[in-house]
């Protein structure tokens, strides 16, 4: 018998979110149905009872899926069923994963799967903002160990006011949009984009979001109590040797600290040096114990290395590569590096390098979005690639991973609001990371800016990005904010905070916090220090290319746009696209047309001006209105006895009468010499206002012969005026008289007797 329990959360604007458990998916370790309006998500979590052999990390998998049936739609494609995850689903999965993962116990290593499925949607409320809440609630009503609960909300600033979980319509008016994930006590994750806002505005948005999250965390705790799910499972996924841990620390810490203190910029030297210390300790163990204890030694040594790096920064202010905490690595840039692309640039900061290219295309190159709730087209694209050789790994590159989609999305959000609004081209930026040691996504932002300027894209303002780190001491109030972090500082530190922006403000941010109790004061200091770094990098970008190219490169297709009345869109396209295809074939240009509010928006693109001019001429001939007295070049379509029909404009035929072909009088059309298909020059001499028919003339364009006169009309006989006849001259006849007279005219009754009726046939 069902015994479901429910908990309702009320948002600041009065909308309600309902959490329910005990009704669906009861064989999962935890399952919660979340409803908001007509949007419904089902979140489930299942965790293995035991950890896999040799696993010393948290094998967590978070998947967010949207059913097309949720919005009453069929999936596209041949199979008509949901396929691989879309970029939107991957990004939503990452948002949830980044908050959940740090909150599982460090020694919990069981395979854990979190599945969030959207089964219903109304297109009003945004489901991705609810996915984190649903996932955390499912864990809360399970027996899986978890240091939560957490929740995620979207906060947007609309007309100067912050709104929690705005609708789709509301979000279109926002100048700031952030997704924030947090526990009751601490913010764990931030990601969003904005219109060049200040650091103070960003902090205010975080505070507003955290206040809403606290209420949602309380509701989950109450739901778990109502469901009787407050006891967590016991587990033992690690076997530790405390004596070995202590011995590793005593014999390796000083050596690791000495390596960290040297401040060498070569990460490979540092890695080899740190590994040598660990290997030396393993070699010192008795041979019969090495194989058994090696995994434990490596785990304990990782903690030693982390402590040495952190103490070196906190106690002496020395970073792994020898920089000060606010110092940016050396930067060099170069634009126009590749001859083929429409724009290219290299951005190198320390041991991180991005090669970015720009391709400019036509409307036909737009990305078509066909997600469950998001359909449309995108004109600005950014793709990020992270090949294994960039970190010295010897392995093949197998497709695009979740990390690449996430990093590319961050760079895309950083740049897209600075992309010109009226730019006629579709633009694709591709960043290939050739070398990586920290913050390749921020290198992508900088290289993307350089390549766009090199391509001649008139950006509103150039954008730069920087990754910030944090080292803090749990036992004291010491902390250090690090500018332009290394890969090791990201891995061993307490925060990864990426900020992008222009000189006027922030355009995008992404933050992952791995420690407890990070105050807003520390966040404010990190943001201000990030601003100094961003401006330093912007100086380097503007030294390389201070302004966009004045003109596009020679290999960029030229685009001309025009606007036509809506009623003429069909004439340009033609039946089945026949007309527009003919224009493209004859001119060699690419022509696209789209209906907008003002009319039909046409784009004509080609590599040379002649092709564009030819296409424009053909389009103008279709859309222009015929004018009396104007000369046209047309084609003879059909010939009749009285003249010829000439197509003088697309889809417009006019009559060229035989009398209008020549000043000489032609006996017939054969004497005119015209044949079907002939090209003729004619003048439109009349448009019939009632019928809309067109009269054409060839002779009006010919010189009139000397002494020529209009021929006299044919003579007609005298016309009788019946009205002058007296009424009495012609007496009226009766109906019988008229019939008798008619019958008498037809035959004389006396000369031809009437025929007798036939006999009926047998």
C-alpha positions as semicolon CSV with decimal commas, in nm:
position;residue;x (nm);y (nm);z (nm)
1;X;0,000;0,000;0,000
2;X;0,132;0,341;-0,094
3;X;0,233;0,579;0,179
4;X;0,379;0,882;-0,002
5;X;0,489;1,193;0,184
6;X;0,499;1,549;0,047
7;X;0,675;1,873;0,131
8;X;0,598;2,210;-0,028
9;X;0,844;2,497;-0,078
10;X;0,714;2,848;-0,148
11;X;0,932;3,079;-0,355
12;X;0,951;3,453;-0,280
13;X;0,704;3,533;-0,561
14;X;0,444;3,282;-0,435
15;X;0,509;2,995;-0,676
16;X;0,530;2,652;-0,514
17;X;0,762;2,353;-0,550
18;X;0,634;2,016;-0,425
19;X;0,863;1,726;-0,327
20;X;0,705;1,381;-0,297
21;X;0,859;1,042;-0,214
22;X;0,724;0,691;-0,161
23;X;0,512;0,677;-0,476
24;X;0,746;0,625;-0,774
25;X;1,064;0,421;-0,831
26;X;1,057;0,258;-0,487
27;X;1,334;0,008;-0,567
28;X;1,591;0,283;-0,601
29;X;1,786;0,376;-0,289
30;X;1,616;0,715;-0,304
31;X;1,354;0,867;-0,534
32;X;1,177;1,203;-0,529
33;X;0,918;1,350;-0,762
34;X;0,947;1,730;-0,795
35;X;0,661;1,939;-0,932
36;X;0,647;2,308;-1,012
37;X;0,342;2,411;-1,210
38;X;0,316;2,154;-1,488
39;X;0,688;2,075;-1,483
40;X;0,771;1,741;-1,323
41;X;1,113;1,584;-1,258
42;X;1,187;1,241;-1,117
43;X;1,525;1,207;-0,944
44;X;1,661;0,868;-0,840
45;X;1,986;0,761;-0,676
46;X;2,136;0,415;-0,646
47;X;2,469;0,336;-0,481
48;X;2,648;0,002;-0,471
49;X;2,686;-0,163;-0,131
50;X;3,059;-0,217;-0,174
51;X;3,338;-0,029;-0,349
52;X;3,521;-0,176;-0,643
53;X;3,859;-0,334;-0,582
54;X;4,139;-0,078;-0,585
55;X;3,903;0,221;-0,621
56;X;4,026;0,517;-0,414
57;X;3,799;0,792;-0,552
58;X;3,427;0,872;-0,566
59;X;3,283;0,706;-0,881
60;X;2,981;0,933;-0,919
61;X;2,774;0,960;-1,237
62;X;2,505;1,228;-1,271
63;X;2,275;1,220;-1,574
64;X;2,000;1,466;-1,659
65;X;1,756;1,358;-1,932
66;X;1,460;1,531;-2,097
67;X;1,180;1,335;-2,262
68;X;1,037;1,487;-2,579
69;X;0,696;1,358;-2,473
70;X;0,723;1,592;-2,174
71;X;0,641;1,879;-2,409
72;X;0,418;1,677;-2,643
73;X;0,682;1,658;-2,916
74;X;0,837;1,388;-3,133
75;X;1,216;1,356;-3,135
76;X;1,380;1,459;-3,460
77;X;1,580;1,223;-3,678
78;X;1,506;0,890;-3,840
79;X;1,473;0,676;-3,526
80;X;1,219;0,903;-3,354
81;X;1,352;0,829;-3,007
82;X;1,578;1,006;-2,761
83;X;1,947;0,957;-2,843
84;X;2,273;1,080;-2,698
85;X;2,259;1,362;-2,447
86;X;2,234;1,712;-2,591
87;X;2,479;1,983;-2,488
88;X;2,204;2,132;-2,270
89;X;2,154;1,802;-2,087
90;X;2,530;1,758;-2,041
91;X;2,566;2,110;-1,900
92;X;2,277;2,055;-1,658
93;X;2,431;1,725;-1,546
94;X;2,761;1,903;-1,478
95;X;2,591;2,173;-1,273
96;X;2,446;1,908;-1,041
97;X;2,763;1,695;-1,031
98;X;2,985;1,986;-0,929
99;X;2,779;2,052;-0,616
100;X;2,717;1,691;-0,511
101;X;3,063;1,540;-0,564
102;X;3,260;1,729;-0,292
103;X;2,995;1,645;-0,028
104;X;3,028;1,267;-0,030
105;X;3,264;1,142;0,243
106;X;3,629;1,126;0,133
107;X;3,644;0,753;0,214
108;X;3,320;0,660;0,032
109;X;3,410;0,487;-0,296
110;X;3,098;0,294;-0,404
111;X;2,962;0,335;-0,757
112;X;2,683;0,592;-0,730
113;X;2,438;0,690;-1,003
114;X;2,208;0,990;-0,992
115;X;1,944;1,009;-1,266
116;X;1,717;1,314;-1,311
117;X;1,446;1,280;-1,577
118;X;1,205;1,547;-1,695
119;X;0,872;1,375;-1,760
120;X;0,653;1,684;-1,798
121;X;0,714;2,046;-1,893
122;X;0,496;2,346;-1,965
123;X;0,761;2,571;-2,121
124;X;0,710;2,829;-1,846
125;X;0,940;2,722;-1,562
126;X;1,301;2,625;-1,634
127;X;1,371;2,264;-1,528
128;X;1,752;2,289;-1,509
129;X;1,721;2,516;-1,204
130;X;1,522;2,240;-1,027
131;X;1,750;1,945;-1,110
132;X;1,993;2,001;-0,822
133;X;1,712;2,025;-0,566
134;X;1,551;1,705;-0,698
135;X;1,881;1,512;-0,692
136;X;1,969;1,624;-0,340
137;X;1,619;1,537;-0,213
138;X;1,655;1,186;-0,357
139;X;1,984;1,141;-0,167
140;X;1,825;1,288;0,146
141;X;1,555;1,017;0,154
142;X;1,813;0,740;0,092
143;X;2,062;0,572;0,326
144;X;2,362;0,693;0,124
145;X;2,617;0,890;0,331
146;X;2,613;1,255;0,224
147;X;2,719;1,580;0,387
148;X;2,423;1,770;0,252
149;X;2,155;1,850;0,163
150;X;2,219;2,104;-0,111
151;X;2,006;2,294;-0,357
152;X;2,052;2,500;-0,670
153;X;1,863;2,807;-0,782
154;X;1,887;3,044;-1,074
155;X;1,899;3,410;-0,976
156;X;1,842;3,680;-1,239
157;X;1,836;4,057;-1,218
158;X;1,533;4,193;-1,401
159;X;1,461;4,566;-1,402
160;X;1,704;4,611;-1,114
161;X;1,545;4,342;-0,892
162;X;1,666;3,989;-0,820
163;X;1,427;3,705;-0,911
164;X;1,469;3,344;-0,795
165;X;1,410;3,076;-1,061
166;X;1,267;3,313;-1,327
167;X;1,048;3,185;-1,607
168;X;1,165;3,170;-1,968
169;X;0,989;3,497;-2,047
170;X;1,135;3,674;-1,746
171;X;1,488;3,558;-1,826
172;X;1,482;3,731;-2,165
173;X;1,477;4,066;-1,984
174;X;1,761;3,986;-1,742
175;X;2,100;4,159;-1,748
176;X;2,247;3,906;-1,503
177;X;2,188;3,530;-1,477
178;X;2,357;3,301;-1,227
179;X;2,312;2,938;-1,127
180;X;2,414;2,899;-0,762
181;X;2,455;2,572;-0,572
182;X;2,503;2,562;-0,195
183;X;2,449;2,383;0,133
184;X;2,274;2,556;0,421
185;X;2,608;2,699;0,535
186;X;2,827;2,743;0,227
187;X;2,813;2,830;-0,142
188;X;2,965;2,543;-0,343
189;X;2,918;2,635;-0,709
190;X;2,845;2,943;-0,921
191;X;2,808;2,972;-1,297
192;X;2,651;3,242;-1,507
193;X;2,671;3,532;-1,748
194;X;2,597;3,902;-1,726
195;X;2,612;4,238;-1,902
196;X;2,937;4,383;-1,767
197;X;2,822;4,403;-1,404
198;X;3,032;4,512;-1,107
199;X;3,185;4,285;-0,845
200;X;2,948;4,427;-0,581
201;X;2,643;4,335;-0,794
202;X;2,771;3,980;-0,831
203;X;2,812;3,941;-0,455
204;X;2,461;4,075;-0,396
205;X;2,321;3,814;-0,636
206;X;2,504;3,536;-0,450
207;X;2,359;3,647;-0,117
208;X;2,006;3,654;-0,261
209;X;2,045;3,304;-0,407
210;X;2,189;3,160;-0,085
211;X;1,897;3,289;0,119
212;X;1,655;3,097;-0,107
213;X;1,872;2,783;-0,096
214;X;1,863;2,774;0,286
215;X;1,483;2,737;0,280
216;X;1,506;2,451;0,029
217;X;1,769;2,269;0,238
218;X;1,543;2,288;0,545
219;X;1,255;2,141;0,345
220;X;1,466;1,840;0,240
221;X;1,566;1,767;0,599
222;X;1,199;1,778;0,700
223;X;1,105;1,550;0,408
224;X;1,364;1,292;0,519
225;X;1,222;1,295;0,872
226;X;0,865;1,257;0,741
227;X;0,975;0,960;0,527
228;X;1,168;0,802;0,815
229;X;1,494;0,813;0,619
230;X;1,742;0,963;0,863
231;X;1,976;0,668;0,925
232;X;2,267;0,629;0,681
233;X;2,434;0,301;0,588
234;X;2,756;0,179;0,738
235;X;3,045;0,119;0,502
236;X;3,416;0,041;0,497
237;X;3,574;0,128;0,164
238;X;3,927;0,198;0,284
239;X;4,174;-0,007;0,483
240;X;4,427;0,225;0,642
241;X;4,759;0,176;0,811
242;X;4,809;0,468;1,046
243;X;5,168;0,371;1,126
244;X;5,249;0,372;0,755
245;X;5,074;0,707;0,711
246;X;5,284;0,858;0,991
247;X;5,605;0,708;0,851
248;X;5,538;0,843;0,501
249;X;5,480;1,190;0,644
250;X;5,796;1,185;0,856
251;X;6,025;1,065;0,577
252;X;5,875;1,252;0,278
253;X;5,735;1,585;0,401
254;X;6,063;1,779;0,422
255;X;6,171;1,655;0,078
256;X;5,835;1,750;-0,077
257;X;5,845;2,093;0,091
258;X;6,194;2,153;-0,052
259;X;6,068;2,080;-0,405
260;X;5,765;2,309;-0,359
261;X;5,986;2,585;-0,221
262;X;6,219;2,584;-0,524
263;X;5,953;2,757;-0,735
264;X;6,032;2,595;-1,070
265;X;5,809;2,694;-1,363
266;X;5,857;2,358;-1,541
267;X;5,565;2,140;-1,435
268;X;5,723;1,825;-1,576
269;X;6,033;1,877;-1,360
270;X;5,814;1,930;-1,055
271;X;5,605;1,621;-1,130
272;X;5,913;1,403;-1,181
273;X;6,073;1,538;-0,865
274;X;5,765;1,474;-0,651
275;X;5,723;1,125;-0,801
276;X;6,087;1,045;-0,730
277;X;6,033;1,107;-0,357
278;X;5,736;0,866;-0,352
279;X;5,917;0,602;-0,556
280;X;6,222;0,631;-0,332
281;X;6,009;0,558;-0,027
282;X;5,844;0,257;-0,194
283;X;6,186;0,120;-0,288
284;X;6,292;0,150;0,077
285;X;6,019;-0,092;0,186
286;X;6,095;-0,461;0,223
287;X;6,054;-0,627;-0,115
288;X;5,778;-0,859;0,007
289;X;5,570;-0,558;0,128
290;X;5,608;-0,328;-0,171
291;X;5,327;-0,456;-0,389
292;X;5,081;-0,463;-0,100
293;X;5,168;-0,123;0,047
294;X;5,238;0,075;-0,273
295;X;4,872;0,190;-0,321
296;X;4,854;0,310;0,040
297;X;5,189;0,486;0,014
298;X;5,076;0,674;-0,296
299;X;4,754;0,783;-0,124
300;X;4,936;0,902;0,188
301;X;5,207;1,071;-0,016
302;X;4,942;1,266;-0,209
303;X;4,831;1,416;0,126
304;X;5,195;1,498;0,207
305;X;5,245;1,674;-0,125
306;X;4,921;1,870;-0,078
307;X;5,024;1,982;0,271
308;X;5,373;2,083;0,159
309;X;5,241;2,297;-0,127
310;X;4,979;2,465;0,092
311;X;5,218;2,538;0,381
312;X;5,475;2,681;0,140
313;X;5,214;2,929;0,012
314;X;5,063;3,017;0,351
315;X;5,391;3,040;0,549
316;X;5,631;3,183;0,293
317;X;5,413;3,314;0,010
318;X;5,599;3,093;-0,241
319;X;5,397;2,922;-0,513
320;X;5,497;2,607;-0,700
321;X;5,637;2,804;-0,994
322;X;5,795;3,076;-0,779
323;X;5,540;3,352;-0,847
324;X;5,383;3,587;-0,598
325;X;5,018;3,534;-0,517
326;X;4,903;3,823;-0,742
327;X;5,150;3,764;-1,026
328;X;5,038;3,659;-1,375
329;X;5,251;3,422;-1,579
330;X;5,436;3,561;-1,884
331;X;5,203;3,622;-2,179
332;X;5,271;3,636;-2,551
333;X;5,013;3,668;-2,828
334;X;5,010;3,659;-3,207
335;X;4,730;3,722;-3,455
336;X;4,688;3,628;-3,823
337;X;4,893;3,314;-3,757
338;X;4,711;3,091;-4,008
339;X;4,651;3,197;-4,372
340;X;4,338;2,991;-4,436
341;X;4,090;3,080;-4,159
342;X;3,904;3,410;-4,163
343;X;4,071;3,498;-3,832
344;X;4,330;3,328;-3,612
345;X;4,533;3,393;-3,299
346;X;4,763;3,228;-3,048
347;X;4,738;3,313;-2,680
348;X;5,007;3,172;-2,450
349;X;5,016;3,229;-2,076
350;X;5,292;3,033;-1,901
351;X;5,245;2,667;-1,997
352;X;4,888;2,713;-2,125
353;X;4,838;2,781;-2,495
354;X;4,528;2,817;-2,712
355;X;4,516;2,838;-3,092
356;X;4,183;2,997;-3,189
357;X;4,031;3,028;-3,535
358;X;3,726;3,217;-3,662
359;X;3,506;3,118;-3,955
360;X;3,243;3,356;-4,092
361;X;2,947;3,210;-4,277
362;X;2,598;3,282;-4,402
363;X;2,255;3,222;-4,255
364;X;2,269;2,868;-4,393
365;X;2,548;2,795;-4,142
366;X;2,335;2,875;-3,837
367;X;2,318;2,611;-3,566
368;X;1,967;2,468;-3,540
369;X;1,860;2,410;-3,179
370;X;1,602;2,133;-3,134
371;X;1,601;2,050;-2,765
372;X;1,282;1,955;-2,586
373;X;1,212;2,309;-2,463
374;X;1,458;2,513;-2,662
375;X;1,411;2,552;-3,036
376;X;1,571;2,818;-3,250
377;X;1,891;2,915;-3,426
378;X;2,226;3,033;-3,302
379;X;2,455;3,268;-3,496
380;X;2,756;3,276;-3,261
381;X;2,923;2,943;-3,187
382;X;3,230;2,850;-2,984
383;X;3,387;2,505;-2,965
384;X;3,667;2,396;-2,731
385;X;3,899;2,100;-2,794
386;X;4,138;1,950;-2,540
387;X;4,364;1,691;-2,708
388;X;4,565;1,458;-2,479
389;X;4,901;1,581;-2,611
390;X;4,834;1,920;-2,449
391;X;4,922;1,763;-2,112
392;X;5,176;1,513;-2,244
393;X;4,939;1,215;-2,224
394;X;4,994;0,923;-2,461
395;X;4,639;0,833;-2,558
396;X;4,394;0,880;-2,842
397;X;4,129;1,150;-2,853
398;X;3,783;0,990;-2,857
399;X;3,516;1,246;-2,930
400;X;3,410;1,543;-2,720
401;X;3,380;1,489;-2,346
402;X;3,164;1,659;-2,086
403;X;3,456;1,870;-1,970
404;X;3,512;2,008;-2,321
405;X;3,142;2,094;-2,355
406;X;3,147;2,270;-2,017
407;X;3,465;2,469;-2,080
408;X;3,347;2,570;-2,426
409;X;3,013;2,684;-2,284
410;X;3,187;2,907;-2,028
411;X;3,400;3,074;-2,297
412;X;3,095;3,111;-2,521
413;X;2,899;3,287;-2,246
414;X;3,197;3,514;-2,176
415;X;3,214;3,639;-2,536
416;X;2,861;3,625;-2,675
417;X;2,730;3,942;-2,507
418;X;3,019;4,139;-2,663
419;X;2,939;4,002;-3,011
420;X;2,792;4,281;-3,230
421;X;2,412;4,274;-3,246
422;X;2,378;4,362;-3,616
423;X;2,663;4,145;-3,746
424;X;2,544;3,988;-4,075
425;X;2,762;3,677;-4,053
426;X;2,725;3,351;-3,863
427;X;3,045;3,317;-3,661
428;X;3,221;3,004;-3,532
429;X;3,520;3,024;-3,296
430;X;3,725;2,707;-3,238
431;X;3,982;2,689;-2,960
432;X;4,235;2,407;-2,976
433;X;4,438;2,375;-2,657
434;X;4,795;2,296;-2,759
435;X;4,944;2,313;-2,410
436;X;4,777;2,310;-2,070
437;X;4,879;2,385;-1,716
438;X;4,586;2,566;-1,561
439;X;4,286;2,757;-1,691
440;X;4,269;2,661;-2,057
441;X;3,909;2,788;-2,065
442;X;4,031;3,138;-1,976
443;X;4,302;3,108;-2,242
444;X;4,019;3,025;-2,484
445;X;3,841;3,350;-2,392
446;X;4,157;3,553;-2,458
447;X;4,248;3,370;-2,780
448;X;3,886;3,396;-2,894
449;X;3,891;3,774;-2,847
450;X;4,216;3,805;-3,043
451;X;4,091;3,588;-3,330
452;X;3,760;3,779;-3,353
453;X;3,946;4,109;-3,375
454;X;4,177;3,956;-3,637
455;X;3,873;3,849;-3,839
456;X;3,739;4,206;-3,844
457;X;3,450;4,141;-3,605
458;X;3,357;4,474;-3,447
459;X;3,324;4,353;-3,088
460;X;3,160;4,590;-2,844
461;X;3,466;4,556;-2,620
462;X;3,748;4,300;-2,589
463;X;3,715;4,033;-2,318
464;X;3,980;3,864;-2,105
465;X;3,957;3,592;-1,842
466;X;4,152;3,472;-1,540
467;X;4,131;3,177;-1,300
468;X;4,169;3,245;-0,928
469;X;4,256;2,999;-0,652
470;X;4,242;2,984;-0,274
471;X;4,460;2,819;-0,011
472;X;4,319;2,829;0,342
473;X;4,408;2,681;0,681
474;X;4,129;2,507;0,871
475;X;4,309;2,554;1,203
476;X;4,374;2,925;1,167
477;X;4,241;3,227;0,982
478;X;4,524;3,219;0,729
479;X;4,437;3,217;0,363
480;X;4,596;3,316;0,033
481;X;4,419;3,416;-0,290
482;X;4,613;3,307;-0,598
483;X;4,590;3,478;-0,936
484;X;4,626;3,275;-1,256
485;X;4,640;2,934;-1,089
486;X;4,836;2,632;-1,212
487;X;4,681;2,292;-1,266
488;X;4,833;2,161;-0,941
489;X;4,707;2,465;-0,750
490;X;4,357;2,392;-0,883
491;X;4,381;2,025;-0,783
492;X;4,532;2,083;-0,438
493;X;4,358;2,413;-0,355
494;X;4,025;2,505;-0,201
495;X;3,870;2,709;-0,480
496;X;3,868;2,744;-0,857
497;X;3,716;3,079;-0,946
498;X;3,708;3,185;-1,312
499;X;3,608;3,542;-1,403
500;X;3,581;3,699;-1,748
501;X;3,502;4,056;-1,842
502;X;3,580;4,382;-2,014
503;X;3,718;4,702;-1,866
504;X;3,361;4,794;-1,776
505;X;3,255;4,482;-1,590
506;X;3,210;4,105;-1,560
507;X;3,058;3,906;-1,848
508;X;3,076;3,548;-1,710
509;X;3,192;3,353;-1,407
510;X;3,235;2,997;-1,285
511;X;3,327;2,898;-0,932
512;X;3,381;2,567;-0,753
513;X;3,450;2,583;-0,379
514;X;3,593;2,279;-0,200
515;X;3,619;2,410;0,156
516;X;3,372;2,503;0,429
517;X;3,308;2,849;0,565
518;X;3,421;3,068;0,275
519;X;3,311;3,418;0,374
520;X;3,177;3,689;0,145
521;X;3,474;3,899;0,252
522;X;3,713;3,646;0,098
523;X;3,497;3,627;-0,215
524;X;3,504;4,004;-0,247
525;X;3,883;4,010;-0,217
526;X;3,910;3,733;-0,477
527;X;3,687;3,927;-0,719
528;X;3,885;4,249;-0,679
529;X;4,216;4,064;-0,724
530;X;4,070;3,895;-1,033
531;X;3,981;4,236;-1,177
532;X;4,344;4,349;-1,151
533;X;4,454;4,034;-1,333
534;X;4,190;4,073;-1,605
535;X;4,295;4,430;-1,678
536;X;4,661;4,323;-1,698
537;X;4,571;4,058;-1,955
538;X;4,355;4,306;-2,148
539;X;4,659;4,533;-2,177
540;X;4,851;4,247;-2,342
541;X;4,564;4,176;-2,582
542;X;4,534;4,541;-2,686
543;X;4,911;4,567;-2,735
544;X;4,883;4,282;-2,986
545;X;4,578;4,413;-3,173
546;X;4,435;4,742;-3,045
547;X;4,123;4,739;-3,264
548;X;3,938;4,510;-3,508
549;X;4,061;4,490;-3,865
550;X;3,916;4,766;-4,080
551;X;3,803;4,516;-4,342
552;X;3,760;4,142;-4,367
553;X;4,029;3,924;-4,518
554;X;4,007;3,854;-4,894
555;X;3,880;3,497;-4,845
556;X;3,581;3,606;-4,635
557;X;3,252;3,583;-4,827
558;X;3,085;3,923;-4,868
559;X;2,728;3,956;-4,745
560;X;2,467;4,210;-4,856
561;X;2,130;4,227;-4,685
562;X;1,801;4,372;-4,801
563;X;1,443;4,392;-4,676
564;X;1,139;4,320;-4,893
565;X;0,764;4,334;-4,822
566;X;0,622;4,019;-4,662
567;X;0,383;3,960;-4,951
568;X;0,677;3,919;-5,191
569;X;0,859;3,649;-4,990
570;X;0,673;3,374;-5,173
571;X;0,762;3,523;-5,511
572;X;1,135;3,519;-5,428
573;X;1,122;3,161;-5,298
574;X;0,897;3,030;-5,572
575;X;0,704;2,701;-5,576
576;X;0,913;2,441;-5,398
577;X;1,203;2,686;-5,378
578;X;1,240;2,687;-5,754
579;X;1,296;3,061;-5,795
580;X;1,554;3,106;-5,518
581;X;1,742;2,796;-5,632
582;X;1,750;2,935;-5,985
583;X;1,893;3,264;-5,855
584;X;2,171;3,077;-5,675
585;X;2,254;2,859;-5,974
586;X;2,264;3,147;-6,222
587;X;2,448;3,396;-6,000
588;X;2,676;3,167;-5,799
589;X;2,578;3,346;-5,477
590;X;2,423;3,195;-5,166
591;X;2,079;3,345;-5,101
592;X;1,877;3,297;-4,783
593;X;1,550;3,458;-4,680
594;X;1,381;3,477;-4,342
595;X;1,053;3,634;-4,236
596;X;1,096;3,897;-3,967
597;X;0,859;4,149;-3,815
598;X;0,955;4,418;-4,066
599;X;0,918;4,194;-4,373
600;X;1,141;3,950;-4,557
601;X;1,510;3,968;-4,458
602;X;1,734;3,853;-4,745
603;X;2,105;3,775;-4,721
604;X;2,315;3,743;-5,036
605;X;2,667;3,606;-4,990
606;X;2,943;3,532;-5,241
607;X;3,318;3,544;-5,270
608;X;3,306;3,814;-5,540
609;X;3,106;4,129;-5,603
610;X;2,990;4,025;-5,951
611;X;2,798;3,725;-5,814
612;X;2,633;3,939;-5,546
613;X;2,534;4,206;-5,800
614;X;2,385;3,944;-6,031
615;X;2,179;3,790;-5,751
616;X;2,061;4,132;-5,631
617;X;1,959;4,224;-5,984
618;X;1,752;3,908;-6,016
619;X;1,590;3,961;-5,677
620;X;1,511;4,325;-5,753
621;X;1,345;4,224;-6,074
622;X;1,116;3,995;-5,875
623;X;1,029;4,236;-5,599
624;X;1,010;4,562;-5,791
625;X;0,669;4,684;-5,913
626;X;0,613;4,746;-6,286
627;X;0,612;5,112;-6,385
628;X;0,443;5,262;-6,686
629;X;0,694;5,414;-6,925
630;X;0,982;5,196;-6,804
631;X;1,190;4,983;-7,039
632;X;1,238;4,610;-6,971
633;X;1,422;4,321;-7,128
634;X;1,197;4,019;-7,157
635;X;1,151;3,685;-7,325
636;X;0,883;3,586;-7,578
637;X;0,675;3,314;-7,415
638;X;0,395;3,249;-7,668
639;X;0,293;3,385;-8,010
640;X;-0,069;3,438;-8,115
641;X;-0,228;3,575;-8,435
642;X;-0,280;3,914;-8,271
643;X;0,061;3,946;-8,106
644;X;0,302;3,790;-7,855
645;X;0,306;3,746;-7,477
646;X;0,634;3,859;-7,329
647;X;0,763;3,787;-6,974
648;X;0,921;4,123;-6,899
649;X;0,961;4,061;-6,522
650;X;0,964;3,736;-6,322
651;X;0,609;3,601;-6,300
652;X;0,477;3,899;-6,502
653;X;0,366;3,869;-6,865
654;X;0,240;4,144;-7,093
655;X;0,081;4,160;-7,438
656;X;0,294;4,288;-7,724
657;X;0,023;4,355;-7,984
658;X;0,111;4,311;-8,350
659;X;0,053;4,681;-8,403
660;X;0,315;4,765;-8,135
661;X;0,598;4,561;-8,285
662;X;0,696;4,794;-8,563
663;X;0,599;5,128;-8,716
664;X;0,530;4,939;-9,036
665;X;0,195;4,767;-9,071
666;X;0,250;4,391;-9,040
667;X;0,013;4,159;-9,230
668;X;0,066;3,879;-8,972
669;X;0,291;3,768;-8,688
670;X;0,512;3,568;-8,919
671;X;0,625;3,893;-9,078
672;X;0,744;4,019;-8,737
673;X;1,020;3,758;-8,724
674;X;0,957;3,691;-8,353
675;X;0,988;3,338;-8,218
676;X;0,924;3,185;-7,879
677;X;1,230;3,224;-7,655
678;X;1,356;3,540;-7,827
679;X;1,487;3,813;-7,599
680;X;1,326;4,149;-7,669
681;X;1,341;4,499;-7,526
682;X;0,999;4,646;-7,462
683;X;0,839;4,948;-7,301
684;X;0,548;4,918;-7,062
685;X;0,299;5,162;-7,212
686;X;-0,012;5,084;-7,006
687;X;-0,128;4,902;-6,691
688;X;-0,501;4,837;-6,701
689;X;-0,633;4,964;-6,367
690;X;-0,931;4,728;-6,371
691;X;-0,775;4,402;-6,487
692;X;-0,409;4,464;-6,400
693;X;-0,301;4,355;-6,749
694;X;0,011;4,499;-6,909
695;X;0,046;4,643;-7,262
696;X;0,396;4,639;-7,409
697;X;0,548;4,808;-7,710
698;X;0,862;4,761;-7,916
699;X;0,794;5,039;-8,164
700;X;0,781;5,297;-7,880
701;X;1,156;5,241;-7,844
702;X;1,221;5,281;-8,219
703;X;1,257;5,615;-8,400
704;X;0,936;5,716;-8,576
705;X;0,978;5,714;-8,957
706;X;0,975;6,056;-9,119
707;X;0,632;6,153;-9,245
708;X;0,467;5,867;-9,068
709;X;0,102;5,921;-8,981
710;X;-0,150;5,712;-8,795
711;X;-0,354;5,503;-9,045
712;X;-0,711;5,617;-9,098
713;X;-0,975;5,397;-8,943
714;X;-1,178;5,174;-9,176
715;X;-1,497;5,343;-9,311
716;X;-1,828;5,238;-9,165
717;X;-2,178;5,254;-9,323
718;X;-2,441;5,512;-9,222
719;X;-2,597;5,444;-8,893
720;X;-2,974;5,454;-8,882
721;X;-3,130;5,655;-8,609
722;X;-3,426;5,447;-8,503
723;X;-3,537;5,719;-8,269
724;X;-3,636;5,949;-8,562
725;X;-3,891;5,704;-8,704
726;X;-4,256;5,792;-8,622
727;X;-4,430;5,547;-8,400
728;X;-4,704;5,496;-8,653
729;X;-4,473;5,391;-8,942
730;X;-4,412;5,051;-8,792
731;X;-4,717;4,904;-8,619
732;X;-4,658;4,663;-8,337
733;X;-4,718;4,296;-8,410
734;X;-4,889;4,056;-8,181
735;X;-4,708;3,747;-8,055
736;X;-4,914;3,529;-8,287
737;X;-4,831;3,742;-8,586
738;X;-4,463;3,721;-8,516
739;X;-4,474;3,344;-8,485
740;X;-4,677;3,316;-8,801
741;X;-4,437;3,539;-8,984
742;X;-4,143;3,339;-8,856
743;X;-4,301;3,014;-8,953
744;X;-4,381;3,151;-9,295
745;X;-4,027;3,258;-9,348
746;X;-3,898;2,913;-9,263
747;X;-4,131;2,720;-9,502
748;X;-4,454;2,750;-9,701
749;X;-4,710;2,533;-9,541
750;X;-4,878;2,474;-9,873
751;X;-4,564;2,356;-10,054
752;X;-4,449;2,096;-9,797
753;X;-4,715;1,904;-9,609
754;X;-4,664;1,822;-9,247
755;X;-4,491;1,491;-9,172
756;X;-4,717;1,229;-9,023
757;X;-4,605;1,084;-8,692
758;X;-4,405;0,758;-8,715
759;X;-4,550;0,429;-8,623
760;X;-4,413;0,294;-8,296
761;X;-4,146;0,025;-8,334
762;X;-4,214;-0,329;-8,236
